[in-house]
Amino acid sequence: MKLLVTDNLVSDLNQLESFNLTIEKVSIKDIPKQAQPLFGSDKYKFIFDEFITFTSFNKLKIELEDNYIFQIRKSNLSKFTSLGYSIDILYLDSSKKKSYFPWDLTNVIYSSRKIIDLKLLKSFTSNEKDFRNFLSYFIKELSRLKMLIEFDSDEVAEILKEKKDYKYNDALKKLKSLDQKSINRAIQYTHKIEKSINQHGYEIENSKRYLISIKKLLEFWNFRFVSVSKVFCNNAFWISNI
């Protein structure tokens, strides 16, 4: 799902050409009639006739992974970004600097249909602080996944002292395509890069290799078939260079 931040409703698709997306216009009233394709699609449904609010979104009962573009006023943006997962923020003003969140990167890591573009990669590897902030978020997500294999959601939420919210539904969906071995290896790689930074200092190239290796390890197809041919590619290269 994507959110277009704008002061005035946009109905002309020509205004969205800079995003390089395949888009069709859909009225918000027609959302209940829309069926999501079984194997995913690159086409986005652009809601042109109404601003979305957090309350009205919840009433629609759609998944954050669904390919919709909603229009939103800036004042309502924070309520959505607090959800974290699967939300991409768009701005009509091309001079507006795009803000990336850790979940923007993890969404790409898990999906074999997406690649880590240079801007996203740079936003989390250009300095040690941003990279460590991502690692902190990511290791907690990996720990949550690992624990949910053995314990139920209520127990894990209590242990991690966090609210049982959308991220638990998201984690359970991921576990349908991830195995414990891959999760354990991802945790091992994460501790390895942290140890390397602590002992030898921060190296941008090492952080990039880590992210590429983690993606190859954890990525899966959205329609639940694991991308087996890509899982172990590049892991040995990364390990040998840390």
C-alpha positions as CSV (number, residue, x, y, z in Angstrom):
1,M,0.0,0.0,0.0
2,K,1.1,3.5,-0.7
3,L,0.0,6.9,0.6
4,L,0.1,10.0,-1.5
5,V,0.5,13.1,0.7
6,T,-1.3,16.0,-0.8
7,D,-3.3,19.1,0.2
8,N,-5.8,18.7,-2.7
9,L,-7.3,15.6,-4.1
10,V,-5.6,14.4,-7.3
11,S,-7.7,12.8,-10.1
12,D,-5.4,13.3,-13.1
13,L,-3.1,10.2,-13.4
14,N,-0.7,12.3,-15.4
15,Q,0.3,14.0,-12.1
16,L,1.6,10.6,-11.0
17,E,3.8,9.8,-13.9
18,S,7.0,10.5,-12.0
19,F,6.4,7.5,-9.8
20,N,6.8,5.1,-12.7
21,L,3.9,2.9,-11.5
22,T,1.1,1.2,-13.4
23,I,-2.0,2.8,-12.1
24,E,-5.8,2.6,-12.6
25,K,-8.4,4.9,-11.0
26,V,-10.8,3.4,-8.6
27,S,-13.5,5.0,-6.5
28,I,-13.3,4.4,-2.8
29,K,-16.9,3.1,-3.0
30,D,-15.8,0.3,-5.4
31,I,-13.1,-1.1,-3.1
32,P,-15.3,-3.9,-1.7
33,K,-15.8,-5.0,-5.3
34,Q,-12.0,-5.2,-6.0
35,A,-10.4,-8.7,-5.9
36,Q,-6.7,-9.0,-5.3
37,P,-5.0,-11.2,-7.9
38,L,-3.9,-14.6,-6.7
39,F,-0.3,-14.3,-7.7
40,G,0.2,-10.5,-7.1
41,S,0.3,-7.7,-9.6
42,D,2.3,-4.6,-10.4
43,K,-0.8,-2.6,-11.0
44,Y,-1.9,-0.1,-8.3
45,K,-5.5,1.0,-7.7
46,F,-5.5,4.8,-7.2
47,I,-8.3,6.1,-5.0
48,F,-9.0,9.4,-6.6
49,D,-12.2,10.6,-5.0
50,E,-11.7,10.8,-1.2
51,F,-8.9,11.4,1.4
52,I,-8.2,8.4,3.6
53,T,-8.2,8.6,7.4
54,F,-7.0,6.0,9.9
55,T,-10.7,5.4,10.9
56,S,-12.0,5.0,7.3
57,F,-9.1,2.8,6.4
58,N,-9.9,0.3,9.2
59,K,-13.5,0.1,7.9
60,L,-12.3,-1.0,4.5
61,K,-10.8,-4.2,5.9
62,I,-8.0,-4.5,3.3
63,E,-4.4,-5.7,3.8
64,L,-1.5,-3.4,4.0
65,E,0.2,-5.5,1.3
66,D,-2.6,-4.8,-1.2
67,N,-1.7,-2.6,-4.2
68,Y,-3.6,0.6,-3.4
69,I,-2.7,4.2,-3.4
70,F,-4.7,6.3,-1.1
71,Q,-4.6,10.1,-0.8
72,I,-3.9,11.5,2.6
73,R,-3.5,14.9,4.3
74,K,-0.2,15.4,6.0
75,S,-1.9,15.9,9.4
76,N,-3.1,12.2,9.3
77,L,0.2,10.7,8.1
78,S,1.7,9.9,11.5
79,K,-1.2,7.6,12.4
80,F,-0.4,5.4,9.4
81,T,3.4,5.4,9.7
82,S,3.1,4.2,13.2
83,L,1.8,0.9,11.7
84,G,5.2,0.5,10.0
85,Y,4.7,-2.3,7.7
86,S,4.1,-2.2,3.9
87,I,3.4,1.5,3.7
88,D,5.3,3.7,1.1
89,I,4.9,7.4,1.3
90,L,4.6,9.4,-1.9
91,Y,4.9,13.2,-2.4
92,L,3.9,15.1,-5.5
93,D,6.6,17.6,-4.8
94,S,9.7,16.0,-6.3
95,S,11.9,18.3,-4.3
96,K,10.5,16.8,-1.1
97,K,13.1,14.5,0.4
98,K,11.8,11.0,0.9
99,S,11.9,9.6,4.3
100,Y,12.8,5.9,4.7
101,F,11.8,3.8,7.7
102,P,13.4,0.5,8.8
103,W,10.3,-1.4,7.7
104,D,10.7,0.0,4.1
105,L,14.0,-1.9,3.9
106,T,12.7,-5.1,5.6
107,N,9.7,-5.2,3.2
108,V,12.2,-5.3,0.3
109,I,14.4,-7.9,2.1
110,Y,11.6,-10.4,2.4
111,S,10.2,-9.9,-1.1
112,S,11.9,-11.6,-4.1
113,R,9.8,-9.4,-6.3
114,K,11.6,-6.3,-5.1
115,I,15.2,-5.1,-5.3
116,I,17.0,-2.8,-2.9
117,D,17.4,0.4,-4.9
118,L,20.4,2.7,-4.4
119,K,18.5,5.4,-2.5
120,L,17.1,3.0,0.0
121,L,20.4,1.2,0.4
122,K,22.3,4.5,0.9
123,S,19.8,5.8,3.5
124,F,20.7,3.0,5.9
125,T,24.4,2.5,5.1
126,S,25.8,6.0,4.7
127,N,26.6,6.3,8.4
128,E,26.9,4.0,11.4
129,K,24.1,5.6,13.4
130,D,21.4,4.9,10.7
131,F,22.7,1.4,10.1
132,R,22.7,0.5,13.8
133,N,19.2,1.9,14.1
134,F,18.1,-0.5,11.4
135,L,19.9,-3.4,13.0
136,S,18.2,-2.7,16.3
137,Y,14.8,-2.8,14.6
138,F,15.6,-5.8,12.5
139,I,17.1,-8.0,15.3
140,K,13.9,-7.5,17.3
141,E,11.8,-8.5,14.3
142,L,13.9,-11.6,13.8
143,S,13.7,-12.5,17.5
144,R,9.9,-12.1,17.2
145,L,9.8,-14.5,14.3
146,K,12.0,-17.0,16.0
147,M,9.9,-17.0,19.2
148,L,6.6,-17.3,17.4
149,I,7.8,-20.7,16.1
150,E,7.7,-22.0,19.6
151,F,5.3,-19.7,21.5
152,D,1.9,-18.2,20.8
153,S,1.5,-14.5,20.1
154,D,0.3,-13.5,23.6
155,E,3.3,-15.1,25.2
156,V,5.8,-13.5,22.8
157,A,4.2,-10.0,23.2
158,E,4.5,-10.3,27.0
159,I,8.1,-11.5,26.8
160,L,9.1,-8.6,24.4
161,K,7.0,-6.1,26.4
162,E,5.2,-4.9,23.3
163,K,1.6,-4.5,22.1
164,K,0.2,-7.4,20.1
165,D,-0.8,-5.5,17.0
166,Y,-0.5,-5.7,13.2
167,K,3.2,-6.7,13.3
168,Y,2.2,-10.1,14.8
169,N,-0.2,-10.8,11.9
170,D,2.6,-9.8,9.6
171,A,5.1,-12.1,11.3
172,L,2.8,-15.1,11.2
173,K,2.3,-14.6,7.5
174,K,6.1,-14.5,7.0
175,L,6.5,-17.7,8.9
176,K,4.4,-19.5,6.3
177,S,7.3,-18.9,3.9
178,L,10.3,-18.8,6.2
179,D,12.0,-21.7,8.1
180,Q,13.7,-21.7,11.4
181,K,17.1,-22.4,9.9
182,S,17.0,-19.2,7.7
183,I,15.9,-17.1,10.7
184,N,18.7,-18.5,12.9
185,R,21.2,-17.8,10.2
186,A,19.9,-14.2,9.8
187,I,20.3,-13.7,13.5
188,Q,23.8,-15.1,13.3
189,Y,24.8,-12.8,10.4
190,T,23.3,-9.8,12.3
191,H,25.4,-10.5,15.4
192,K,28.4,-11.0,13.2
193,I,28.1,-7.6,11.5
194,E,27.6,-6.0,14.9
195,K,30.7,-7.7,16.3
196,S,32.7,-6.5,13.2
197,I,31.6,-2.9,13.7
198,N,32.5,-3.0,17.5
199,Q,35.9,-4.5,16.8
200,H,37.0,-2.9,13.5
201,G,34.8,0.1,13.1
202,Y,32.1,0.9,10.6
203,E,32.6,0.0,7.0
204,I,29.9,1.0,4.4
205,E,30.8,-1.8,2.1
206,N,30.5,-4.4,4.8
207,S,27.0,-3.1,5.7
208,K,25.9,-3.3,2.1
209,R,27.2,-6.8,1.7
210,Y,25.3,-7.8,4.9
211,L,22.0,-6.4,3.6
212,I,22.4,-8.1,0.2
213,S,23.3,-11.4,1.9
214,I,20.3,-11.1,4.3
215,K,18.0,-10.5,1.4
216,K,19.2,-13.5,-0.5
217,L,18.7,-15.6,2.6
218,L,15.2,-14.4,3.6
219,E,13.4,-13.4,0.4
220,F,10.4,-15.3,-0.7
221,W,7.7,-15.0,-3.3
222,N,4.5,-13.3,-2.2
223,F,2.4,-16.2,-3.4
224,R,4.2,-18.4,-0.9
225,F,6.7,-20.3,-3.0
226,V,10.3,-19.8,-1.6
227,S,12.9,-18.5,-4.1
228,V,15.1,-21.5,-3.5
229,S,17.5,-20.7,-6.3
230,K,18.5,-17.4,-4.7
231,V,18.6,-18.3,-1.0
232,F,22.2,-19.1,-0.5
233,C,23.7,-16.9,-3.2
234,N,26.3,-14.5,-1.9
235,N,26.3,-15.6,1.7
236,A,29.7,-17.2,1.5
237,F,31.1,-14.1,-0.2
238,W,29.8,-11.9,2.6
239,I,31.1,-14.1,5.4
240,S,34.6,-14.3,3.8
241,N,34.7,-10.5,3.7
242,I,33.8,-9.7,7.4
